[in-house]
Amino acid sequence: MQTLKLREFMGKLYKENRYKRRPLRAIIELTYKCNHRCLHCYNSMDKNKSELSTKEILSVLDQLIGMGTVRVTFTGGEIFTRPDIMDIVFYSRSKGFQVTLMTNGSLITEEIADKLISRGINRFEVSFPGATKATFEETTQTEGSFERIISVTKMLRRKGIRPCIKTCITKINLREVSKIMDLARELNVPFKYSPFVIPRLDLGQEPVHFSVDPEEFLDIRKMLKGLRNKNERKSSFPKKRKSKHKQGKPGFWEKECIFGCMAGHTAIFINPYGEMKVCLMLPEPSYDLRKGSVKEGWGKMKEFVDRIKPPQDWQCVSCEYHDWCSWCPGRGYLNTGNIFGCPDYFKEMAKRKRERYEKNIKARTSL
């Protein structure tokens, strides 16, 4: 009998179930509270709303089991600011869920780590905004956060856990990204990065001020690719995806669904207030789980994803850079206030990507 690795098994499972519309994964924001004040953070807490109680969260987990969900990701805010976090995580494991914890890592003690590991929790994703104390703490606005998170990461490694450190590339840490990658290699942990600083969920644009110039990001990406190919173990970093830029490939507007991600197909998104969303970046549709069931809410999300169609004059259709664009409905909404809006930053990034690609092709054919 052929044995599949967990990643291969889950990939196959998602692929097989995408069109069966089973919510294999649930991404649950447990809180918007956080002990850090990161300058580029997109979360916005509504003090007029109450977060789900322990009992309510456990009820949601019970319903997810009945829906066929196999993986739960808990995120925030900072999930370890909730006093009931261990109860929630332990209950999830008792129900058989694969659990991923997205955290800044600062509140994980050795005792907490031992308890989590004893219950089979081994997937941690830790925010890591800098390779030096100055850059790190300029971003988190929290004194002592750099040494604390370095210490926690090393502690988890000693216990056999390989937490993934994740970096959002900003104007603050731009010159340190390669050093963060070096640190990940030194610690033998996975490293992920993203160039996209998104507005706050209340449409506040302050975080976007920290976005790097598209040209600078593409230079960084090229440099990181070179370092990875030269130095990194393949097991430490995600495999590179095959290029999508092939002649004749249909654009996202030609597909039956404008959501090219898990939304409405294999993933459920729930915010701290018990509101199920088709995507955590979109305010609507919203289904109140305190007044209904997960099953009914999932039906509403699928219905929206199937029904929503772009306007006839949608500018993406005629845009010459559409095949290179990282647009999605959530990014469109947060950056423009319109789900079908065209954020200037994404268009400029797409333009620069295509120019570089064409320049490389021209250089190769001239040899």
N, C-alpha and C positions, 0 to 999 in steps of 0.2 A: 504494500500500500504506500502511495506517495505521501510524504509528509510536507505540508506547507508551513513556512514561517508565518508568524502572526501577521506581519505587515502584508505579505502576499495573500493570506487568507482573507484579511479585512478588505483588501483591494478588490479581490474577486467577489466578495459578498456585496460590496457597494455597487459594483458594476452590474451584477445580476439583479439587484433589487431596485435600481434607479427608476425603472419604468413600472415596477410593481408598487411604487410609492409607499414603501415601508420606512418609518422613521428609525433607522438603525442607530442614529446618534442623536443625543440631546445635549445642547450647549446651554447651561443654566448659569446666569449671573446671580450669584447669591446675595451680593450687596454692592452698593456703589461707595461705601465707606472705605477709606484707605488711610494708612499711616504715612504714606508718601504724598507729595504734591507735585507730581511730574508735570513739567511745563507743557508737554505735548499731549497730555491725556485727553481722551475724548469723552470720558464719562461725565455725566451731569446729574447730581442727586436732586430729587424732588422731595423736599422736606414735608410736603403735604400728603405724601403717600407712605403707607406702611409696608415694610418688606415682609415677605412670606415668613410665617412662623415655622418652627421645626416640624410641627405636626402637618402643616400644609405641604411642606417640601417632601416629607416622607410619603404623603398621599400621592403627590405627583409622581414620585419614583415607582410606587406600586402600579399606577396606571400605565407608566411607560413600559413596565415589564409585560403587561397585557398587550401592548402595541407592538412588541417585538424588538424594542430598543436593546442594543447590546453594549453601547459605549456612552458614558456620561462624562462630559467635561464641565468642571466647576471653575468659574472665573468671577471677576468682579470689575471694579474695586479690588480690595485685598480680602480674599476669602477667609484668611486666618484672623480677621478682626471679628468674625462671628464666633461667639462663645460656644455655639453648638456645632461647629464645623466637624469635629471628630465624630459626633453622633451621626451626622449626615453622611460622611464618607464611609463609616463603618457599616451603616445600614445599606448603602449602595453596594458595598462588597458582599454583604450577606445575601443580597438578591442576585448576585452573579454578574453585576456590571463590570466592564473594564472601566477604570476610572483614571482620568487625567486631571491634574491640579495645575491651574494657571495661577501663579503667585509672584510676588516680588521677593519671596523667600526670607524676608527679614524676621518673621515671627516664628520660624520653624526652629524649635529647640531640639536637642539630641533626644530628649524623652519623646517629643512628638514624632520625630523621625522614626524612632524605634517602633512606636505603636503603629504608625502607618505602614511601615515595611512588614511588620508582623501580620498585617491583614492583606498583604499582597499588593500594596500601592507602590508602583515603581515608575510611574510616568509623571514627571514634574517638568513644567515649562516656566523658567525663571526670567523675568525682565532684567536686562543688563544693558544700561544706557551709556556705559563708558568704561575705558580701560584704566583710567586714573581717578584718584579720589576727587580731584577738582572737577572734572567733567561729569563724573557720576553724580556727585552731590549738587552740582549746579542744576542738573536735570531733575533729580528727585526732590530737591529743596529740603533734604533731610540730613542733618549732620550724623555722621557715623554709619550711614547706609552702605557705603562702599565696603568697608572692612567687614561689616556684618554679613553681607551677602556673599562675599568671597569666602568667609569662614563657613557659612552654611553649605555652599557648593562643595567645598573640600570635605566637609563632614559627610555629606551624602555620598561622595565618591568613596570615602573610606568604608562606607557601609554597602558598597557594591551597586549604588544607584548612579545612573548617568543622566542627570537633569539636563534638559536642553536649554541653553541660554539664548535669549532672543533679543535682538536689537532693532529698534526703529531708528533708521538713519536720519539724523537731524543736522541742522547747522552747528549745533553744539558739539556733537561727537563725530562729525564727518572725518576729521583727521585721525581718529583713533580706531576706526572700524577694523583695519588690518591687525591692530594690536589686540582687539577683542577676539578676533579669529585666532591669533597666536595663543591667547590665553585659553581659548576653548581647546586647542590642540594640546597645550600643556596639561590641561585637566582631563583630557580624553573624553570630552563631552560634545554632543551635537551643537551646532551653531546655526541659527536662522537669522535672516535680516529682511527688512522691508524698507522701501523708500517712501512709503505713503503715510504721511501725517494727515489724519482726517479731522475735520471739524468736530466740535462737541455735539453730542446728541441733541442738544437744544439749539443747534445751528450756530452756536458761537464760533467765530472764525479765528480766535486767538491762537489755537494750536498750529494752524496752517502757516503762521509766520515763521515757524521753525523748519519748514520744508526746504530741502536742498534743491539747487538748480538741477534740472534734468540732465544736463551735460556732465555736471559733477558726479551725479549718481552713476551714470553710465561708465564714467572713468573708474569709479570705485568698483563697480560690478566686474569690469574687465580685469582689474587688478586682483580682486578676490578670486576670480575664476583661475587666474594664473597661479596664485598661491595654492589654491585647493588642488589643482592638477599636479602640482609639483610636490606638495608636502603632506597632504592629508590622507589618512586612511579612508578608504571608500566607506567603511562602516560608520564613520563618525559624522558624515554629512549626507543629506538627502541626495539621491541620484538626480542628475540633470534630466529635465524633461526634454523630449524630442521637440525640435523646432516646429511651431505651428504655421510658419510662413511658407506655405506651398501654393503654387499657382492653382487657382480654381477652388480653393477652400472657401466654403460659404461663410459669410459673416454672421454675427449673432442675430441680426435683424431678420435673417432668412430662416431662422430656426422657429420651431413651433413655440418655444418658450424663451423669453428674454433673460431668464435666470439661468446662467450657465453653471451655477454652483449647486450645492446640496439643497438649497431653499425649496421647500415644497416637494422635494423628491425623497431625500434620505435623512434629513435633519430637522429637528425641532429646536426652536430658539425661545427661551423663556427669560424675562428680565426679573429683577429682584422683587417687583411688585405683583408678580403672578400673571403678567401679561404675556401671552404667547404671540410672537411676531413671526412673519415670514422671513425676516432678517432683522438682526438687532440694530441695524443702522436705519431702518424704516419705521416711522411711527404708526403707519397703517399698512395693512389691517392689524388690528389688535383684538385679542380674545381674552377675556377675563376668566382665568381658571378658578377664581373664587366663586364664580357664578355658573360654571359649567365644567365639562369633562375634557381631559386631554384628547380623547378621541374626537369629540365634536370640534374642538379647536383645530386639530390637525385637518379635519375636513374643510374648515373655512380657509386654512392656509393653502391647501391644494387647489381649492376652487379659485382663489385669487390668482395664483400662479398660472393657472390654465386660462383665466379670463383676460388678464391684463395684456393689452396690445398697444404698441407705440402709435402715435399720431401719424397721419399720412404725410405730413411735412417734416418728419423726424430727420434732423440734420445728419445723424449718423449714417444714414443710407447713402448720402452723396459725398460724405467725407473721404478724402483720398488716403487718410491714415487709419481707417477703421480696422484694418487687419492687424494693426500694431498696437491698438489701444487697450488699456486695462480698465475701461469703463465697466461699471455694473450699476444696477438700479440704486443700490445703497450709496455708492460714491457719487452718483449723479445727484441724488437728493440732498445729501449732507453738504455738498459743495455749491449747489445752485438753488436748493429749495424746490427742485422739480425732479421727479423720478427719472425723467427722460432728458434732463439737462446735460449740457456738455461742459465739464470743468476745464478751464483753460490749461491747467497744469497737466492733466492727462493727455490732452491733445498735443501739447508741446512735447511731452515725453514720447508719445507715439511718433511724432514727426522726427525727433532726433534718432529714435531706434531705426526707423526706415532709412534715414540718410546714412547711418553707419553701415547698415546691412548692404545697401546698394554700393557704397564705397568699397566695401570688402569684396563684393562680387566683381566689381569692375577691376579691382587690383588683381584678383585671381585670374580672370579671363585675359588680362594683358600680359601674363607671364608666358 
